Amino acid sequence: MPNNSAANNSWVLHSVTAAQMNTPDLGLLANASLAVVDGSIAWVGENSALPKRYKALPAIHGQGKLLTPALTDCHTHLVWAGSRASEFRQRLHGKSYEAIAAAGGGILATVTATREASEETLFAQSLPRAQALMQQGVAHIEIKSGYGLSLADELKQLRVARRIGNELPLKVTTTLLAAHALPPEFKQNPEAYINLVCEQIIPAAAAENLADAVDVFCENIGFSRGQTERVFQAAKQHGLPVKIHAEQLSDQDGSALMAEYQGLSADHLEYLSAKGIAAIAESGSVAVLLPGAFYFLRETKLPPVQALRDAGVPMAIATDANPGSSPIMQLPLMMHMACSLFRLTPEEAWLGVTRNAAQALGDNNQGTLAPGQRADLVLWNLSSPEQICYEFGINPLEKLWVEGKLVTDN
């Protein structure tokens, strides 16, 4: 590779198998070339058809390897402090979740640690998680708040998320999830906490440009449909799109509510009903599947994948990286789990971490190999796309470019 290609974001990549992600079969194109100009894809097609105007650009030989859009992890809780590893051990020794929570564990343990952490400490603990995802080919990460559960601490989490995006060569989309759990000081008055979320936290996050979207955990152990709608209304007033944690443990009709508000995505969805599927399909939103949480919590209720297929709902896959139910920072492993646990096809898994994942974040500029898209690209040491879904434990990433600049070269 020419020495200047890492710094130059205009170049041509020759002789690759390009997975364009523009059709259900991934739009595979053998013996392909791709031209990047000023950080965007300018052209993609067969080697022999490369336009003359790109032939003078610095050239890289792809040696027939697989080229895809860089991956998008569209659902993470990446910013938190502390560890819940001891709870994992306690559960395996027979202690119930309720007993652990009564002793100060569970999500409130993470809330306590996150509240006590300084912004610098929170950044130092969270940055390596984002770096781990980048090493797996991820160039766009969504990061939710939800472990502060107060005005100051929710904004602190969002500021750390923004800083990660500023200091690493990746795109970070931030989501305000203040309605994640009921903080202990509001245990006897959940409506007062919803008032705080709607009247103070959402306006402050919007005013400081810290949130790109608003999320709610709509569940029988979270927030009701009515409370969720109040949060959605406040988000809409401040020009923020919505998404939802829904139908993970029971059917609360949250996905249909999200669809009424033309939300970006409904996530988890193990208990999603036919009504919810129809609503998501009509709204054009994305169903985000989280096999890491399903695996870690040893769930048995599968999301209705075939019904989502039949309805034409785009399905995305994400890590759900968090300290309690999915402490996993490997998106390719989630592709394997989506195939082996949920029976997605390899093609669906790939679309789930590229085109559909970008759509779940409202990103129209990444996720396919097409002119005008951001040149967020991965060259994989693979001969076929299904290999990354088939095996795990070996990282096949060879090169990662973000906006045309080489950021990882293995």
NUMAR-553816 format. One record per residue (C-alpha): residue number from 1; y, z, x. Coordinates in steps of 0.001 Angstrom, whole numbers, padded with zeros to 6 digits. Example, Ala and Ser with C-alpha at 12.3 -4.5 7.8 and 13.67 -1.06 7.14 Angstrom:
2
- 1,-004500,007800,012300
- 2,-001060,007140,013670
// end
This chain:
410
- 1,000000,000000,000000
- 2,003475,-000779,001386
- 3,005246,002321,002618
- 4,008180,001831,000278
- 5,006120,001577,-002917
- 6,006113,005347,-003537
- 7,009918,005389,-003643
- 8,010459,001948,-005192
- 9,009945,001819,-008955
- 10,009739,-001988,-009044
- 11,006396,-003427,-007952
- 12,003309,-005356,-009024
- 13,-000262,-004085,-009361
- 14,-002924,-006792,-009019
- 15,-006612,-007070,-009876
- 16,-007249,-004194,-012251
- 17,-009105,-003733,-015498
- 18,-006215,-002878,-017810
- 19,-006826,-000779,-020923
- 20,-003778,-001747,-022933
- 21,-004452,000728,-025794
- 22,-003177,-001818,-028310
- 23,-006406,-002313,-030301
- 24,-009290,-000102,-031460
- 25,-011389,-001434,-028564
- 26,-008604,-000481,-026100
- 27,-007526,-004067,-025456
- 28,-009432,-004282,-022168
- 29,-008236,-007059,-019894
- 30,-010183,-007839,-016707
- 31,-008587,-009345,-013579
- 32,-005189,-008219,-014787
- 33,-001811,-007728,-013164
- 34,001036,-005488,-014257
- 35,004659,-005770,-013167
- 36,007004,-002776,-013120
- 37,010773,-003235,-012945
- 38,013164,-000287,-012769
- 39,010572,002156,-014016
- 40,009449,000168,-017065
- 41,006568,-002203,-017657
- 42,007973,-005724,-017446
- 43,004799,-007762,-017847
- 44,001024,-007422,-018165
- 45,-001562,-010161,-018255
- 46,-004141,-012093,-016273
- 47,-003652,-012332,-012505
- 48,-003381,-016095,-012648
- 49,-000570,-015967,-015214
- 50,001775,-013645,-013274
- 51,005279,-015114,-013615
- 52,006851,-016393,-010421
- 53,009812,-014020,-010691
- 54,007540,-011015,-010023
- 55,005650,-012440,-007066
- 56,008217,-011257,-004515
- 57,007924,-007602,-005577
- 58,005970,-005107,-003414
- 59,002300,-005586,-004269
- 60,-000594,-003165,-004691
- 61,-004202,-004350,-004936
- 62,-006099,-002487,-007661
- 63,-009572,-003489,-006413
- 64,-010846,-003946,-009956
- 65,-010309,-000289,-010878
- 66,-009271,000954,-014311
- 67,-005576,001076,-015197
- 68,-004422,003019,-018263
- 69,-001233,004553,-019565
- 70,-000767,008056,-018207
- 71,-002138,010759,-020479
- 72,-000165,012817,-022992
- 73,-001170,016401,-023801
- 74,000449,016749,-027223
- 75,-000404,020400,-028018
- 76,-000092,023208,-025458
- 77,001164,026779,-025316
- 78,001619,026451,-021569
- 79,004334,029074,-021034
- 80,003010,032625,-021175
- 81,002754,035699,-018964
- 82,-000212,037931,-018220
- 83,-003927,037301,-018622
- 84,-006504,037895,-021344
- 85,-009542,037527,-019072
- 86,-010467,041175,-019619
- 87,-010707,040520,-023362
- 88,-013116,037673,-022687
- 89,-015339,040098,-020798
- 90,-015021,042760,-023519
- 91,-016063,040323,-026251
- 92,-019121,039296,-024253
- 93,-019995,042975,-023924
- 94,-019959,043239,-027724
- 95,-016469,044520,-028513
- 96,-015000,042973,-031665
- 97,-011711,041092,-031780
- 98,-010428,043673,-034259
- 99,-011199,046528,-031860
- 100,-009511,044688,-029006
- 101,-006443,044002,-031140
- 102,-006284,047639,-032292
- 103,-006187,048680,-028646
- 104,-003162,046444,-027994
- 105,-005020,043253,-027126
- 106,-005058,039829,-028755
- 107,-001951,037736,-029185
- 108,000276,040809,-029110
- 109,-000891,041525,-025558
- 110,000475,038138,-024560
- 111,003656,038796,-026537
- 112,004165,042095,-024697
- 113,003578,040504,-021283
- 114,005825,037534,-022068
- 115,008630,039748,-023333
- 116,008425,041926,-020217
- 117,008401,038983,-017806
- 118,011634,037726,-016340
- 119,012436,034068,-016761
- 120,011650,033513,-013070
- 121,008282,035269,-013336
- 122,007411,033304,-016457
- 123,008262,030063,-014689
- 124,006218,030981,-011615
- 125,003141,031763,-013721
- 126,003461,028666,-015932
- 127,004312,025977,-013380
- 128,000788,025755,-011856
- 129,-000650,025039,-015307
- 130,001570,021995,-015683
- 131,000722,020902,-012146
- 132,-002989,021190,-012945
- 133,-002535,018863,-015923
- 134,-000625,016370,-013800
- 135,-003512,016276,-011336
- 136,-005669,015093,-014248
- 137,-003367,012170,-015056
- 138,-000979,013784,-017566
- 139,002640,012603,-017494
- 140,003856,013984,-020838
- 141,003233,017546,-022024
- 142,004277,019285,-025204
- 143,004997,022992,-024628
- 144,005335,025410,-027539
- 145,006990,028799,-027628
- 146,005445,031480,-029852
- 147,004758,034363,-027469
- 148,008270,035797,-027594
- 149,008667,036324,-031359
- 150,012278,037433,-030928
- 151,015484,035465,-030546
- 152,015920,036202,-026835
- 153,012282,035756,-025870
- 154,011634,032580,-027836
- 155,014664,030991,-026181
- 156,013436,032284,-022816
- 157,010121,030485,-023265
- 158,011864,027270,-024250
- 159,014206,027448,-021252
- 160,011195,027810,-018946
- 161,009554,024811,-020613
- 162,012695,022733,-020101
- 163,012823,023841,-016453
- 164,009237,022709,-015880
- 165,010241,019275,-017130
- 166,013291,019249,-014873
- 167,011467,020335,-011720
- 168,008275,018296,-012041
- 169,008076,014500,-012331
- 170,006804,014571,-015900
- 171,008179,014552,-019408
- 172,008129,017841,-021316
- 173,008646,017965,-025074
- 174,009448,021447,-026362
- 175,008403,022859,-029722
- 176,009728,026053,-031288
- 177,006780,028052,-032654
- 178,008550,031297,-033518
- 179,006421,031388,-036696
- 180,003247,031837,-034653
- 181,002452,035464,-035476
- 182,004158,038463,-037013
- 183,005766,040637,-034307
- 184,004894,044346,-034488
- 185,008430,045399,-035400
- 186,008191,043254,-038577
- 187,004646,044246,-039507
- 188,005746,045734,-042826
- 189,008326,043067,-043635
- 190,007188,039486,-042943
- 191,009938,037984,-045112
- 192,012555,039597,-042892
- 193,010959,037935,-039882
- 194,011009,034544,-041601
- 195,014705,035195,-042293
- 196,015206,035779,-038559
- 197,013366,032561,-037689
- 198,015315,030475,-040194
- 199,018752,032031,-039865
- 200,018938,032845,-036154
- 201,016160,031467,-033953
- 202,016096,027873,-035223
- 203,019912,027532,-035220
- 204,020154,028969,-031698
- 205,017402,026726,-030323
- 206,019045,023695,-031901
- 207,022517,024636,-030664
- 208,021271,024990,-027075
- 209,019167,021806,-027311
- 210,016058,023769,-026367
- 211,013694,022493,-029065
- 212,012549,018971,-029880
- 213,010511,020062,-032920
- 214,009522,023106,-034993
- 215,005939,024257,-035630
- 216,004382,026896,-037901
- 217,000958,028572,-037924
- 218,000147,028200,-041634
- 219,-002975,030283,-042126
- 220,-004276,033341,-043948
- 221,-003721,035346,-040742
- 222,-000443,033547,-040045
- 223,002198,032454,-042514
- 224,001862,031362,-046124
- 225,002606,027916,-047471
- 226,005823,029197,-049008
- 227,006966,030830,-045772
- 228,006068,027654,-043887
- 229,008203,025577,-046226
- 230,011168,027856,-045636
- 231,010842,027234,-041894
- 232,010504,023484,-042479
- 233,013666,023490,-044587
- 234,015590,025274,-041832
- 235,014280,022819,-039237
- 236,015351,019887,-041390
- 237,018838,021355,-041767
- 238,019150,021309,-037975
- 239,017742,017825,-037520
- 240,014442,018918,-035998
- 241,011117,017263,-036922
- 242,008223,019491,-037927
- 243,004537,019873,-037159
- 244,001943,022398,-038219
- 245,-001038,024465,-037119
- 246,-003117,024011,-040250
- 247,-006558,024335,-041769
- 248,-008052,025943,-038661
- 249,-009670,028901,-040428
- 250,-009154,028084,-044113
- 251,-007510,025514,-046357
- 252,-003947,026622,-047065
- 253,-002753,023096,-048000
- 254,-000489,023159,-044950
- 255,-001224,019583,-043889
- 256,-000091,018229,-047242
- 257,003115,020262,-046921
- 258,003719,018831,-043447
- 259,003246,015357,-044896
- 260,005858,016050,-047598
- 261,008346,016677,-044780
- 262,007244,013538,-042881
- 263,006113,015722,-040006
- 264,004847,014482,-036675
- 265,001365,015996,-036778
- 266,-001080,018441,-038297
- 267,-003216,020226,-035700
- 268,-006693,021889,-035682
- 269,-007866,020765,-039174
- 270,-011434,022089,-039309
- 271,-010965,022987,-043008
- 272,-008865,019951,-043936
- 273,-009432,018810,-047541
- 274,-009582,015325,-049005
- 275,-006123,015972,-050467
- 276,-004789,016849,-047031
- 277,-006338,013754,-045479
- 278,-004773,011506,-048114
- 279,-001373,013136,-047576
- 280,-001517,012697,-043803
- 281,-002581,009079,-044188
- 282,000267,008319,-046585
- 283,002866,009997,-044360
- 284,001819,008155,-041205
- 285,001461,011431,-039319
- 286,-001146,012177,-036648
- 287,-004181,014460,-036871
- 288,-004444,016419,-033613
- 289,-007936,017689,-032777
- 290,-008375,020649,-030425
- 291,-011968,020804,-029193
- 292,-011170,023413,-026539
- 293,-010376,026063,-029136
- 294,-013389,025014,-031213
- 295,-015603,025470,-028139
- 296,-014035,028673,-026810
- 297,-014106,030419,-030193
- 298,-017639,029150,-030858
- 299,-016611,027658,-034192
- 300,-019156,025868,-036340
- 301,-016984,024130,-038957
- 302,-016307,020602,-037692
- 303,-013094,018745,-038514
- 304,-013675,015871,-040991
- 305,-013614,013113,-038387
- 306,-015371,010448,-040463
- 307,-013074,011014,-043424
- 308,-010035,010749,-041129
- 309,-011468,007500,-039744
- 310,-012065,006130,-043231
- 311,-008487,006962,-044234
- 312,-007055,005273,-041138
- 313,-005425,008452,-039838
- 314,-004637,008247,-036100
- 315,-006404,011049,-034221
- 316,-005047,012660,-031053
- 317,-006729,015111,-028686
- 318,-005045,017939,-026775
- 319,-005960,020944,-024646
- 320,-004293,023625,-026818
- 321,-003841,025361,-023442
- 322,-003247,029023,-024253
- 323,-004433,032442,-023036
- 324,-006452,033480,-026077
- 325,-008454,030630,-027559
- 326,-008298,027710,-025104
- 327,-007482,028710,-021512
- 328,-008183,025147,-020400
- 329,-005933,022880,-018329
- 330,-008137,019766,-018230
- 331,-007354,017036,-020736
- 332,-010196,014702,-019596
- 333,-012611,017557,-020338
- 334,-011193,017604,-023875
- 335,-012060,013910,-024144
- 336,-015660,014739,-023243
- 337,-015729,017617,-025760
- 338,-014198,015464,-028497
- 339,-017025,012983,-027997
- 340,-019856,015479,-027591
- 341,-018744,018089,-030164
- 342,-016785,016040,-032718
- 343,-018613,012709,-032175
- 344,-015521,010660,-031467
- 345,-016219,007388,-029733
- 346,-014952,006965,-026151
- 347,-012427,004458,-027475
- 348,-011112,007011,-029981
- 349,-010913,009626,-027246
- 350,-008828,007356,-025037
- 351,-006457,006461,-027856
- 352,-006297,010187,-028627
- 353,-004753,011040,-025264
- 354,-002532,007967,-024919
- 355,-001118,006001,-027858
- 356,-001887,008485,-030636
- 357,-000864,011512,-028573
- 358,002489,009910,-027797
- 359,002934,009189,-031520
- 360,002223,012864,-032292
- 361,005279,013724,-030187
- 362,007483,011006,-031637
- 363,007417,009120,-028315
- 364,007581,005366,-028878
- 365,008086,004511,-025206
- 366,004748,005562,-023718
- 367,001073,005296,-024515
- 368,000345,001572,-024227
- 369,000487,-001033,-021477
- 370,003148,-003249,-022972
- 371,006504,-004661,-021850
- 372,009324,-002192,-022421
- 373,007127,000910,-022192
- 374,007804,003576,-019559
- 375,005733,002863,-016475
- 376,003754,006106,-016758
- 377,000450,004833,-015427
- 378,-002853,005989,-013977
- 379,-005203,004052,-011735
- 380,-008680,005537,-012070
- 381,-011583,005144,-009693
- 382,-013694,004027,-012651
- 383,-015370,000785,-013592
- 384,-015326,001437,-017367
- 385,-013336,003678,-019730
- 386,-016335,005559,-021141
- 387,-017098,007094,-017740
- 388,-014351,009699,-018071
- 389,-015831,010810,-021410
- 390,-019387,010789,-020065
- 391,-019129,013046,-017029
- 392,-016893,015885,-015941
- 393,-016352,018010,-012847
- 394,-015223,015074,-010698
- 395,-011618,013951,-010961
- 396,-011535,010129,-010850
- 397,-007733,009917,-010704
- 398,-006581,007759,-007824
- 399,-002867,007235,-008464
- 400,-000369,008511,-011014
- 401,003005,006868,-011515
- 402,005763,008350,-013658
- 403,008578,005943,-014557
- 404,007191,003630,-011899
- 405,007328,006176,-009086
- 406,004140,007271,-007387
- 407,003761,011038,-007845
- 408,000035,011564,-007107
- 409,-002020,009560,-004621
- 410,-005586,010699,-004068
// end
